[in-house]
Amino acid sequence: MDWKGHVAVVTGAGSGIGQAIAERFAEVGAEVVIAEVNRQQGEAAAADLQARYGKGLFVRTDVSKAADCRAMVQRTVAAYGHLDTLVNNAGVNFVKPTLQMEEADWDRVIDVDLKGTFLCSRYALEVMVPRKQGNVINIASVHTLATLPEAVPYAAAKAGVRMMTSALAIEFAPYGIRVNAVSPGLTDTQIWQDIQNAAENPAEARQHWYDNIPLGRVQTAREVANVVLFLASDQATYITGANIMSDGGVTVQLVSRAHYASKPLEGQVKR
Ligand SMILES: NC(=O)c1ccc[n+]([C@@H]2O[C@H](COP(=O)([O-])OP(=O)(O)OC[C@H]3O[C@@H](n4cnc5c(N)ncnc54)[C@H](O)[C@@H]3O)[C@@H](O)[C@H]2O)c1
């Protein structure tokens, strides 16, 4: 596919998965807008892409604020003339026991992960509809299907993103606009570094998580970016409303590999 002139906005592209997605678009020759709340990270990410690919425009955006989302889309159209792909990647994760949770904790996660995805989609779709083309890709999570204790707002937000994907997909299909989600499992970004840094024995901590993943490892941010690029491309023109799991199989297992290996059913189950 020829990506020349393709314009992609990636929210939260100042680090982690979003940065890898922005790089993937720049690499193939698309124009990329880095819509990021953290000015320092956003400017650094844009400068890096400019130096390596001659692409990358930083637009400071807090996705939880409607005025920011509207202005970011306007700035994109002013710079490049149109918008082809919006990637709603900005998100905050957060684990805390429910009985210690304050209203502000709930609001912070829901405002960025759920409301932010809606607001950016709403203003991006407004400029996509008249052209009758475009696509929206929401970075959801394995938490759309299965979750952990003490992750209530995050699980609720990501499950909401999953159904928002379906609802937007059917509303905008008549315009030829596709809306999909990619749901990553554990990915090597700051959160994975934090897990290892917090452990007394990082090697043991790594193995503990690998034992729960059928493919036996954590994925790279680039592996998520590859799925996003596929969905944005003309290889995926009949896919809309999908939620693609990029999770190493973690959400299709009944029990972990380690759990099963300790007591395999073979020889125990009699007909
Ligand atoms: N890393 C994982 O294991 C994993 C797994 C499943 C899903 N995800 C999802 O992938 C996405 C990216 O995760 P990551 O690990 O790269 O996180 P990250 O913390 O490395 O990056 C998130 C980026 O979003 C930005 N951001 C936060 N609030 C924002 C706001 N209000 N407006 C604009 N930008 C904002 C941050 O500044 C940061 O640059 C998130 O939606 C996350 O929920 C991550």
The ligand as a Tripos MOL2 file, in Angstrom:
@<TRIPOS>MOLECULE
LIG
   44    48     1     0     0
SMALL
NO_CHARGES

@<TRIPOS>ATOM
      1 N1          1.4490   -1.8740   28.3110 N.am      1 LIG1
      2 C1          0.5540   -2.8350   28.4310 C.2       1 LIG1
      3 O1          0.8670   -3.9350   28.9310 O.2       1 LIG1
      4 C2         -0.8570   -2.6270   27.9490 C.ar      1 LIG1
      5 C3         -1.7090   -3.7420   27.8870 C.ar      1 LIG1
      6 C4         -3.0240   -3.5670   27.4480 C.ar      1 LIG1
      7 C5         -3.4680   -2.3170   27.0490 C.ar      1 LIG1
      8 N2         -2.6130   -1.2530   27.1290 N.ar      1 LIG1
      9 C6         -3.1480    0.0390   26.6850 C.3       1 LIG1
     10 O2         -2.2950    0.5880   25.7030 O.3       1 LIG1
     11 C7         -2.2940    2.0130   25.7750 C.3       1 LIG1
     12 C8         -0.8710    2.5270   25.9350 C.3       1 LIG1
     13 O3         -0.2910    1.9200   27.0770 O.3       1 LIG1
     14 P1          1.2650    2.0710   27.4040 P.3       1 LIG1
     15 O4          1.6570    0.8910   28.1880 O.co2     1 LIG1
     16 O5          2.0230    2.4390   26.1800 O.co2     1 LIG1
     17 O6          1.1880    3.3020   28.4190 O.3       1 LIG1
     18 P2          2.2370    4.5050   28.6900 P.3       1 LIG1
     19 O7          1.9100    4.9960   30.0500 O.co2     1 LIG1
     20 O8          3.6250    4.0900   28.3730 O.co2     1 LIG1
     21 O9          1.7820    5.5870   27.6080 O.3       1 LIG1
     22 C9          0.5690    6.2330   27.7000 C.3       1 LIG1
     23 C10         0.7220    7.6180   27.1130 C.3       1 LIG1
     24 O10        -0.5460    8.2730   27.1920 O.3       1 LIG1
     25 C11        -0.3260    9.6090   27.6220 C.3       1 LIG1
     26 N3         -1.5370   10.1340   28.2660 N.ar      1 LIG1
     27 C12        -2.0060    9.8650   29.5120 C.ar      1 LIG1
     28 N4         -3.0960   10.5980   29.7560 N.ar      1 LIG1
     29 C13        -3.3460   11.3260   28.6400 C.ar      1 LIG1
     30 C14        -4.3220   12.2920   28.3010 C.ar      1 LIG1
     31 N5         -5.2770   12.6450   29.1650 N.pl3     1 LIG1
     32 N6         -4.2810   12.8260   27.0520 N.ar      1 LIG1
     33 C15        -3.3020   12.4930   26.1800 C.ar      1 LIG1
     34 N7         -2.3290   11.6180   26.4590 N.ar      1 LIG1
     35 C16        -2.3510   11.0280   27.6780 C.ar      1 LIG1
     36 C17         0.8370    9.5000   28.6010 C.3       1 LIG1
     37 O11         1.4670   10.7570   28.8180 O.3       1 LIG1
     38 C18         1.7180    8.4910   27.8870 C.3       1 LIG1
     39 O12         2.6240    9.0940   26.9910 O.3       1 LIG1
     40 C19        -3.2080    2.3640   26.9630 C.3       1 LIG1
     41 O13        -4.5050    2.6350   26.5000 O.3       1 LIG1
     42 C20        -3.2080    1.0860   27.7900 C.3       1 LIG1
     43 O14        -4.3590    0.9470   28.5730 O.3       1 LIG1
     44 C21        -1.3190   -1.3750   27.5600 C.ar      1 LIG1
@<TRIPOS>BOND
     1     1     2 1
     2     2     3 2
     3     2     4 1
     4     4     5 ar
     5     4    44 ar
     6     5     6 ar
     7     6     7 ar
     8     7     8 ar
     9     8     9 1
    10     8    44 ar
    11     9    10 1
    12     9    42 1
    13    10    11 1
    14    11    12 1
    15    11    40 1
    16    12    13 1
    17    13    14 1
    18    14    15 2
    19    14    16 1
    20    14    17 1
    21    17    18 1
    22    18    19 2
    23    18    20 1
    24    18    21 1
    25    21    22 1
    26    22    23 1
    27    23    24 1
    28    23    38 1
    29    24    25 1
    30    25    26 1
    31    25    36 1
    32    26    27 ar
    33    26    35 ar
    34    27    28 ar
    35    28    29 ar
    36    29    30 ar
    37    29    35 ar
    38    30    31 1
    39    30    32 ar
    40    32    33 ar
    41    33    34 ar
    42    34    35 ar
    43    36    37 1
    44    36    38 1
    45    38    39 1
    46    40    41 1
    47    40    42 1
    48    42    43 1
@<TRIPOS>SUBSTRUCTURE
     1 LIG1         1 GROUP 0 **** ****
